[in-house]
Amino acid sequence: MKHFLLAFHLLVSAFAFGQVPKGAWKSQEPTGSTSTLIVADNYLSIASYSVGNKYFERAEGGPFTMSGDKMTYTPEFNSADTAKVGIPVEFTVTVKSGILTLRYEEAMVWMRVDDAASAPMAGAWHITERAAEGGELVKIHQEGTRKTLKLLSATRFQWFAIDPAVKGFYATGGGTYKIQDGKYTENIQFFSKDNNRVGSSLKFDHKLENGRWDHSGKSSDGKPVHEIWEKVK
C-alpha cells in the first residue's frame, strides 16, 4: 500500500509544470503488479493490478486543478479507502525528460506510456444514450450522483461506476484499446468484478462524429450493447 500511494503521489504531481501532456503513465512494482494512470482533461484515474495473476488490487480517481507547480486532486472514488473520498490533496512535483520523480520518503520513478496529444478519443466520457429493448436509442436521464465514466488516453482506457455522494465504488475495468477500420477493440487487463475476463478482447462498431461516440457490439457478458457517449465538459 505504501508503494502504491507513493506511486500515485508521483504521477499526479507530474503535471505541475505543464511539461507533461495528458495521457497514460505506468509503473512496474517489484511484486509484478502494475500501476497505471490516465489523465484526461481535468479528471484522472489510477488502477493497480496484475495481468499475469488476473488480480485487481485497487483504484481511485477524481477531478483535479492546476495552479503553478501545485496540483489539487479531489478523489470521487477510492476502492480501498472510502474515507479519502471528497478530501482534496495538494501535490508538488518535479519532472524531467518524460520521467516522473517524487521524493516522498523515497524516490519513485514512472515512465510515459503515451501523451495523447493528437488522439481523438483521449478524454473523459459519459453515457448519454442507450438502446432500449426494441433497439432504439433513448436518452439516459441521470438521477442522483451515481455515474459511469470512461477515461481514454491514446492507447489505454479505464471505466468506473461510482457514486461520490455516498462514497460508492461499484466496479471498474480497463486495459488497452485500438481503433482500426471502423472498429474499436478493447483488451481487458483488469476487471474488479470478474477476473476471469482478464485477457479477453471485445470488438465494437465505432463512429466518432461531432463529439458523439457511437459504440455498438456485445459486452463482456455477451449482451448486445449500443450506446452514445459524449465528452465530459
N, C-alpha and C positions, 0 to 999 in steps of 0.2 A: 504494500500500500504506500509506503514511504517513497519508493522509487516512482510509482505512478504519479503521485502528487508533484514530485519534483519535475517529472517529465511534463506534466500539464502546465506547471508554472513557466517552464521554459518556452513551451510552444506558444501559449497565449501572449507571452511577453514579447515575442519576436516582431510584433507589428509596430513597436513603439516609434521607430524612426522612419516609418513609411518606406523602408527598403524592401520589405517582404510583401509580395503580391498575394492576393487571396489565392487559395488553392489547398493542396494537401501536404502533410508532413508525416514522417514516420520515424519511430524509434524501436530498435530491437533490444529486448531485455535479455540478460544472461540466462534466464529460465527458458527462453524460447518463445515467450509471449511477445506480442506486437502491440504497440500503441499507435493509433493514427488519429490525426486531427484534420478536420475540414473547416476551412474558414470561407464563408460565403456571404459577401456583402457585410452586414453588421451582425451576423449570427455565426456561432461556431458550435461544433460538436466534436466529441472525442470518445474513443472506444478503446478498450484493452481486451485482447483475445488471443487465442492460439488456433491457427488454422489446422495444423497437424493433429492437434488433440481435440479439435472441434469443441473448444472450450471458450465460453464467453465469461469475461471477468466483471467488467463494469463499464458504464457510460455516463456521460454528463454533457450538458450544453446549455446555451442561452445567448442572449444578445450582449454586445459589447460596444463601448465607445472609446475613442482615442482623444487624448489631449497631450500634445508634445510627446514626451517619452513615457507617458503613463497610459495604461490600458485599464479600463474599468469593466469588469466582466460580472454579469449577474446570472447565476445559474437558474434555469427554469426547470431543470430536472437533474437528479443525481441518483443513479440506481443503487449506489452503495451507502449513501448518507443523505437522507432527505432533510436533515437539519440544516444543510448548507443551501437549500433552495431558497432563492429570494434575497440572499445576503450578498451585497456587492463586494468584490475583491479587486484591489488595485495592484497592478504589477508594473515593474520597471525592467527594461531589458537591455541586453547587448546582442548585436547580431553582426556577422561578418562573412562575406563571400558565400552566402547561402547556407551557412552553418549556424544553427541557433544554440546559444550557450547561456545558461542561467546559473549563477553561483548562489546556491542556497543550501548551506551546509556541505554540499558537494556539487561539482560541475556536471551538468547533463548536456549531452550533445545530440542533436537531431538533424536529419537530412531532409532536404526538399524532395517531394515526390513529383509535384507539378505546380506551376504557378497560375494556371487557369486564366492567364491574361487575355487569350483570344478564344476561349472555349465558350461557344454559345449557350451551353447548358449549365455552365457554372453559376451557382446561386442558391438561394433558399426558395423552396417551392411549397405550395399548399394546394390541396384539392379543392376545386370549385364546382365541379360537376361529376356525376357518376351515372352509369347506365342503370335504369330501373329493370324490373323483371321482364318487361316487354322489349328491352333493348334500347329504348330511347334515353337520351341524356337528360338528366334533370338537375337543377341547381341544388347544391348542398346548403342547407340552412344551418349555420353554426349556432349551437346552443351552449351557453356557459363558456368555460375556458378550456375545455378539453380540445385537443387538436392533434393532427398528424402532419408533420413536416418532413420534407426530404431535402437534404443538402447534397449538392454535387460540386466537385472540382472538375478538372479536365479529364480525370481518369477514375475517380473514386466517388462513391455515394454512401450515404447513411440516412436511414429514415427512423423516425421515432414517434411513438404515440404517448402523449403526456397530458397532464392537467396541472399547470403551475399553481392554480389557486388552492388545490388540496395536496400539493407536492406529490402528485401522482405520476408514477412511471409504469407504463403498461407493456411496452415491447420496443425493441429496436433491432435493426439488421443492417448489414452493409457489406461492402466489398468493392470490386472494380466494375467498370462498365465500359462499353464501346458502342459507337453508332456507325453503322455501315449499311448502305443500300436501303435506306428507309427502315432499318431495324435497330432497335435499342436492346442490347443484351446485358444483363446483369450476371455477374459471377459472385455468388454468395460466399463470404469469408467468415461471417459471424451472424448468429440469429439467436436472440436471447430466449425465445420461446421453444425452439426446436433445433437442437444442434445437429440432428440428422440431415438437415437441409444444407449444411455447410458443404461446399464443393459442387453444388448443383448450379446450373445456368438457366436463366429464364430469358426468352426472346419475345419482344413485343413489337407490334407495328408502331411506328414513331413518326410524328409530324410536329414541327415547331413553326408556328405561324402567328405573327403579331403578338408575341409574348405568351401565346397559349400552347401548352404542350399536350397534344392528343396522344394518348397512351392506351393501347389495347392488346389483349392477348390472354394468357392464363396466369393466375397467381401461383405461388409456391405449393398450394394445396390443390391445384388443378382446376380451380373455379374460374369461369370467364371474368375478364376484367376489361372495362372500358371507362377511362377517367380523363378528365381535363384538369390539368394543373396550371397554376399561374404563379409568377414570381411574387414573393413576399416583398412588400414596399415599406 
